[in-house]
Each structure stands twice: as C-alpha cells, then as structure tokens.
Amino acid sequence: MDEKYITVSKLTDYIGELFKCDLNLRHVFIKGELSNVKLYPSGHLYYTLKDEDSQIKGVMFGARYKLKKFRPKQGMKVLIEGKIEVYNKYGNYQLYADKISEDGVGDLHRRFEELKKKLNKEGLFDKSHKKKIPNFPKRIGVVTASSGAAIRDIITTIKRRWPLCEVILFPSLVQGDNAAENIVYQIKRSEKFDLDTLIVGRGGGSIEDLWSFNEEIVARAIYECNTPVISAVGHEIDYTIADFVADLRAPTPTAAAEIAVPPYEEIKNALNQLNQRANLAIDKKISENKSRLNNIVSKKIFTHPHEIYATKEMLLDSLIGRLNYSASSLIKDNQNRLELAKSSKVFKNPQELFDSQCFALDNLINRLNYSSNSLIKDNQNRLSLIRNSNVFKNSEKLFDSKNIDLNNLINRLEYSANRLIGVNENRLDLVKNSPIFRNPQKIIDKQKEQYLLQFSKLEILNPLNTLKRGYTLAKSEGKVISSSKNLKSGDELEVEFKDGNVNTKVI
C-alpha cells in the first residue's frame, strides 16, 4: 500500500516538470497591477500582480541591476515578460520576471489620487481644522479589529506608559466589503463615551487590505468626529486618506499609542524634580527672609530706640536755639526800625518839612517870575531892534506880522507861567492835606500795631515757652548744646528750667 503514496516533494517536482514542458508558460507576456512591492537588500524584487479577479505572486532576481532607472511602485500598472514556474518549497506557482515596464497607473492608485485631490480641495486636510491631542488623557477609544495585533500593541503600550488611562475598544472590520461602513459606525458610536482621544487604524497589509481606510465615507466620518483622532494604518511607508484627514498621523498602531499618552515615569520624575526645586526655592526664600528679619531686628530702632529719641531731642534743642536766636534778631531789627521811624524828621517836626516845602515852592515861583520877566524884557528889546530896523520901517506888512508873532509868544509865555504856578499850588495843597501833616500820631499808632503783631508771632515761637512745658535747655559756656558729641567727661553744664538754672557736670 505504501508504494502507492508519493511525497509532497515528488508531487511538487512532477507539477514543476509539467510547467517546464509547457512552452506557453516558458515565455509569457502578462499585464496587471503591482501590489505588495518589496525590493530587498539582496537586489531581488518580490511583488504581487493582479487584476479585478485574480492575482499571482512574482519575483525578479537581480532587479536592482535590471531596473536601474525604473522603480516599480504600489498600484502601478506594468507589462511583464517572463516565465511561470513552481516554487517547490511552498508548492505555489509564480511569475519569474525578466523585464518589467510601466503600463500606466493602477485603478486603485488612480482612485486614491482622485479622492485625495477632491477632499483636499474641499479643505478636509487643512491644518486649521486639526484638533490638539490632549497631553494627559483619561479615556482613549480604539477603532480596530478585536483580534488583531494592533489592539494588543496599543493596549500594552498605553498600560505601560500611562496606566491611569482607560482604553475602550470599538471592534470593527478593517478590510473587506463592509469594512468601511463598520468603521464609520464605530467612529460615530465612540462619540457617546466622552473620550479624550480616538485611535483609528490597523496593522500592515497590501493596498487592497488597507483600502477601507481610503474610502470617502471613512474620511468624512473622521473629519466630522468631535473627538481628536489619531490615524494609525499599516506601516510607516503606508499612507491612506484617513492619515490626511485625521488630526494626527502615526506611522504604526504602537506609535499611535505612544503619541496618545505621556510617559508615566518621565512625568513622575519631572514632578519629583519640580517638587524638589519648589522646596529648595521655598527654603531659600525662608532663609533670605530670616536674614532680612535679623538685619531689621539688629537695627538701632529696635536695639537702642532711646538713642534715636535722644538724637531727635538734641536736634529739637538745636532748632530751639536757632529759633531763639532768630526771634531775638528779628525783634531787635524791628525795634531798630521803629526807633529810626520815631527819630525821623517827619515825626519829630512835620512843620519843618512843611516850611521847607513852602520855601522850595516860593523859590521856584520867584525863579519862574524872574525867568518870565527876563524873557519878556529880552523879547521887548528884540522888538525895539526890529522896529528900528530898515525892514520894519520899509515894510508895514512885515512889522504887523512880527508884531503878531511877538504877541503870540508873550501870550504863550504868560500861559505857561500861570500853569506852572497852578500846578505847584496844587502840589502844595496836597502836601498840606496829606495824613502825615494832618495826623502824624495815626501813622505812629499804625507802626506800633504792626510791631505788636510781629512781637506776638515771635512770642508763639519763643523757646522759653517750651521750657514751661517741662523741657530744659543745656548750655556750656553760654552756648546751647545740640549734640552729645560736643561734650566730654568733666564738662560743666548750665541746665535752664522754666523757673531757674541748675549747674551740673558730665560724668
């Protein structure tokens, strides 16, 4: 019975020989769309070639050298020339490419670019619409498959970095025909749970596997979500429409969890450092305030307050001495002025001043009369000369004119003389009627009143009144002592009280 059964290797080898014997498979020309394109460091290119209904895995050995300028990309439509053989290790048939050339952009890639352009034009990608991700979230939602590696990585990372945060899973299909609708439903459902952040994503895969995150309904659901959304779809090189619409893109689900929560230990250490710095600052402030308090307490105003009082007392004594001296000087000056006023001629003999003014006035009148008579006599002499002149004799008209001028001049002189006499008579009447001649005693009484007023003001400032209130005045050799620095042991002092003086000695 055992001889009837062959091994898997023999069966695979037999099938491989059939492929090699079929000339139609030895040199084929195939077109399709590239997916899962991977160029390894060895230089080999691995890919999947597909159309709407089927797909085939393929490889191109030495692609790095065969494709120096052309670089195959995801979603690219290509033309491949090669052969079909069986890969014995896995029992799969695959396409071994010898040549690859571009045949236009793939349908999925074209749809991706069209939707991206449309949503960008509508403003769904604008940074102004991006919401800030909270720094310290309390509750995070995750829309992804419940059984995938993505949710395990997210939960593990969040619990490790920020164990204070609650994670709520909103299980959803992440690939297939109904995946997009399911993702939209879970995004809308998550808004009822008062989340701080929502992570939407899945693990890596081909462009077909990730296509549900390129659907327009998913993009609009993320845009309209009130919760800040982190997109975490595929690997770092994978970009979807959801990445552009989301408030923040993470290269992987694990990276999304790291972005969503802060590191607990780092925050804890930072808080400890801040606490230490605050304690040090408080201790320093307390020390500074203690030092300031000690400086203040050590000042004289607290240690020897009586010294400040004594200094002020001496200053007061000095001011009293100066005031006393000033008052005495002022009284003496006013007394001298009063004596001068009393001894002046205007008070002693006002009649003499009157007589003097009358004499001056008479003298002025006599001088004026003399000047007027002289002027009249001179002009009469001139008139006689003119009358005896040939001009006067020969011209009666000229004589009449000169005679008129002379009469006018005589009239003007008489008018000026009379006016001057009247002015001086008025001045004399004013002098006679002035208070200084009529009642000189009244002026003396007024000056006496001003003197008494000044004397009363000085009496208020009299330092002797201060002695009556209990203060004393210390003198040495007749001089007022205003500072203790001016004294030394053995000096004799005269202390003046309100009712007498006492002699004492400095110890």
Protein Blocks (a to p, Z undefined) as FASTA:
>chain_A
ZZmpccfklmmmmmmmmmmmmmklmoccdddddehiacdfkopacdddddfkbccdddde
hklmmmmmbccdehiacdddddddddfknopacdddfbdcdebjafklmmmmmmmmmmmm
nopmpmklpccddfbdfbdcddddfkbmklmmmmmmmmmmmmmbccddddddfbdjklmm
mmmmmmmmmmmnopabdcdddddddfklmmmmmpfklmmmmmmpmbdcdddehjfklccf
klmmmmbdcfbfklmmmmmpccfklmmmmmmmmmmmmmmmmmmmmmmmmmmmmmmmmpmk
lmmmmlmmmmmmmmmmmmmmmmmmmmmmmmmmmmmmmmmmmmpmklmmmmlmmmmmmmmm
mmmmmmmmmmmmmmmmmmmmmmmmmmmpmklmmmmklmmmmmmmmmmmmmmmmmmmmmmm
mmmmmmmmmmmmpmklmmmmlmmmmmmmmmmmmmmmmmmmpmklmmmnopacddeehiac
fbfklpcehiacddddfkbccddddZZ
